[in-house]
Amino acid sequence: MQITLGSGNDERPTYSPDSLTIAFSTNRDGNYEIYKTPAIGVVVTRLTNNAASDRNPSWAADNSAIAFGSDRNSGMKIWAIAPDGTNPTQLRRRRLLI
């Protein structure tokens, strides 16, 4: 069943852990950004808005964040945002102490 409409390439849909929302990446506005929609479709909400390519969303297990790949700040890095699109944060590599 198709749940998004419009021009562009909608890709990499991923359900939230509670199955109520789908995050996806799309280039409908010129470059790839992260959007979300209720699982039943109809309304889409843009979560990122910048000149970078934001792609491949993935939900945190507790619905608290959406991680995605972005080439903002040179080179592809992993970022996270709140489900409402606020608080964009680049995730830093941490050393494992064994």
Buried (B, 14 or more C-beta within 10 A) or exposed (E): EEBBEEEEEBEBBBEBEEEEBBBBBBBBEEBBBBBBBBEEEEEBBEBBEEEBBBBBBBBBEEEEBBBBBBBBEEEEBBBBBBBEBEEBEEEEEEEEEE
